[in-house]
């Protein structure tokens, strides 16, 4: 008894001396939230589908045992006890049910050999199934049935389930062959994420579905493909759809010609559409079958193409007014980003290496130029253009001349290169902003601000100075010009009457800190994780001297 008494006294002394005893309860509650958020951030999602992994409860119980006060506060916070795992013993589930105070549950459940089809769900014996609103269902490698666990898992939840996540664990296991998730039942799903390794596109009618995420994987068994007819049928059954993300799911069309006979699917509520790792022709065929809201964000990431000639692109979906445009290139990756008050587009092309070797290095630029042309009607109000390249200066000339007629209100031009030779860069920029031969109209006649940033020294400024003086003589001066070389800024003052003045605010467009592109639903992000795909953001190492948020661009 004496050792136990001394241990109890020591524990009581430490509890009374803990600094957490003196923190306000609201602050302690925020600590719990931070721990949960940190644990969720550190859990690596599925390597291919980016689905959320089941949480561990060790951190929760660990923090509640630091001192008595933390435990007391944790017991009074019902939201801490609303996540269940199928591997939890029944007494622990009972504890969570008691402390959750009637809040809805999120359940992570694994279905395998240990749960044959038709057997009762263990969690159901402990709680009211109407409290389960989010279900993460993982089909394990030892699950060899060709049907989803309808009777014992899905059907009892159909009246109340709002989020369903279906993912398979392992490779080359048989795909479920079932046309419906809730056969013969109505559902109120708001969000559905499923892997094509688990099931083909379901044929249920989803009247309330707002968020849909489809993931595939390119395997020899074909489990990473989705037939275009199945995809369009699914979309036709989602009249309330607001966000759609198709990631690594190869859309298969019969024939490569544009679709002319498929009935149009109307998605008038859709505000964000994302395709990741898809063939260009498949994307265009799919878009041609959809009637979309002009005020939406269209993100096409890692678009792939193999043709040696510029594709005959169909008309892109009509978009609203765009005010900012960015063109970036780095190695095999090319980007077009543009946005306006209510809509935006982000096209990212990944040029096939062998196609570049066989057909030439300009294929990507030809496709990008064609895409810019298709955006033409939406670019009439663009006032800010940013061009960022790794080392190819011909991109500057080709795009500035091509976009001049498409951007009649261009006010600010930002040009940057990380590896280009300084003299070649200056020559390319000078040539791009002057009329060509024979004499043509001057490019970008409304240009008022020019910011140039390079990281290699420019030995001679003559091409840029000649361009500035010539524009003055032609009646189209650029009042504000700033040249940045590394960390050193240099202001041009070579034109008559001090036509050039320093720009006090250097504009920047960093997608990683741009809230316009960091779109998230309550269930998943709608952009590829930066930690997995740094190259996808375009020139991640290029930094402007000073950064202003996108929301302040209009005030400059």
Residue, then its C-alpha position, 0 to 999 in steps of 0.5 A: x500500500x505504501x508504494x501505491x500511496x506514494x505513486x498517487x501522491x506524486x501523480x497528484x503533485x504533478x497534476x496540480x503543478x501542470x501548466x495546463x491547469x492554468x489555461x482557459x478551457x477554450x484554449x485547451x479545447x483548441x489544443x485538442x482540435x490542433x492535435x486532431x488536425x495535425x494527426x490528420x495532416x501527418x497521415x499519408x493518404x492512399x498513394x494513388x487515390x489520395x483517400x483519407x486513411x483511418x485515424x489512430x486513437x492513440x493520440x487522443x488517449x495519450x493527451x487525455x492522460x497528461x493530467x486530470x484537467x485535460x481528461x475532464x475537458x476532453x470528456x466534455x467535448x463530444x466531437x472528440x468521440x465521434x470517429x469509430x474504427x471497426x477494429x475497436x473492441x466493443x467496450x471502447x465503442x460503448x465509451x465513445x457512444x457515451x461521450x459523443x452525446x448523440x452527435x453523428x458518427x464517422x465510421x472506418x470499416x474494413x470488409x474482408x474474409x473475417x466479415x462474410x457477406x450477410x453477417x451482422x456488422x459489429x458496430x451496429x450492435x453498439x449504436x443506433x445506425x441512424x447516427x452513422x452519417x459518414x462511412x469509409x469502407x475499405x475492401x481488403x485483399x481477402x474479400x473475394x465476393x463479387x457484390x458489395x456488402x449490401x445487406x449488412x453494411x450499406x442498406x441499413x445506412x441508406x436513409x441517413x448516410x451522407x458521405x460514402x468512401x469506397x476504396x480497395x486495399x491491394x492490387x489485382x483483386x477482383x472488382x465488384x460487379x454490381x450496378x448499384x450501391x443501394x439497390x432498391x433504396x433511396x439515398x441522401x448521399x451528399x458526397x461519394x468517393x470511390x475507387x474503380x478498383x472497387x466498383x464500376x460507376x454505380x447506377x443509383x440515382x443520387x438526388x442530393x449528391x453535391x461532391x463526386x470523386x472518382x479514382x482509378x489506377x492504370x493496371x493490366x486488369x483494366x480496373x483503372x478505366x471508366x467507360x464514357x457511357x458509364x461516366x455520363x450515365x452517372x453524371x446524369x443521375x446527379x442533378x445537384x452535383x457541385x464538384x467533380x474530381x476524376x483522378x487517374x481514371x482513364x476515360x475510354x471512348x469508342x473511336x477518337x473522333x468528337x462525340x456527336x450522338x451522345x445526349x448532353x448531360x446538364x450540370x448547371x450547379x457544377x462550380x468546380x470540375x477537375x480532371x487529373x492525368x487524362x488524355x486530351x482527346x478523352x477530356x475534350x470528348x467528355x466536355x463536349x457532352x456536358x452543359x456547364x455553368x459559365x461561372x465555374x472553375x475548370x482544372x485540367x491537370x497533367x493533360x497527356x497527348x501523343x499526336x505530332x500535330x496540333x490537335x483540332x480542339x473542340x470549343x471549350x465550355x463557355x466561361x465567364x469573364x477572366x481578368x488574370x492570365x498566367x502562362x508557365x513552362x518548366x521542362x515537360x510541364x506547361x501551364x495556363x492559369x486564368x481567373x476572373x471574379x467568378x470563374x477560372x481555368x487551370x490547364x496543365x500539360x505534361x508532354x510525353x518525352x518520346x513524343x518530344x524526341x520524335x516530333x519536336x519540342x514545340x508540340x506542347x507550345x502548339x497545344x497551349x497556343x491552341x487552348x489560349x485561342x479557344x479561351x479567346x472570348x473569355x480573355x477580353x477583360x484580362x489586365x494582368x499577364x504573367x509569363x514564367x519560363x525555365x530557359x526557353x525564350x521563344x515562349x515569350x515571343x510566340x505567346x506575346x505576339x499570339x495573345x496581343x490581339x486576344x488581350x485588348x485591355x492588358x495593363x500589366x505584364x510580368x515576365x520571368x525566367x529562371x535559367x534563360x541566358x540574360x542576353x537572349x532573354x532581353x532580345x526575346x522580350x524586346x522583339x516580342x513587344x515591337x511590331x514584326x516584319x512587315x510593319x504590323x500593329x504594335x503588340x499590347x498597345x495598352x500596356x502600362x506596367x512591365x516587370x522583368x525578372x531574371x536570375x542570370x546577369x544581362x550583359x547588354x540592355x540594348x534590346x530592351x532599351x531599344x524596345x522602350x524607346x521605339x514604343x515611345x516614338x510610336x506613341x505607346x510608351x510603357x510608363x512603369x518598368x522594373x528589371x530585377x536580376x536576382x536580388x538587385x532591382x534596376x529601374x530604366x530611365x532611358x526614355x524621354x521625359x522620364x517615361x519609366x518609373x519604378x513599380x513599388x509593388x511587384x505582382x506575384x502569382x503563387x498558386x501554393x498560397x493563392x486561395x482561389x486555387x486551394x479549393x476544398x469541400x467539407x470532405x476532400x481537397x480539389x487540388x493535387x497535394x503539393x507534397x506529392x507533386x511539387x512540379x505540378x504547380x509550375x516553377x516552384x523555385x521561382x520567387x518574386x522579390x515581393x509578394x502581394x495576395x491575389x485579392x490586392x492585384x486590382x488595387x495596384 
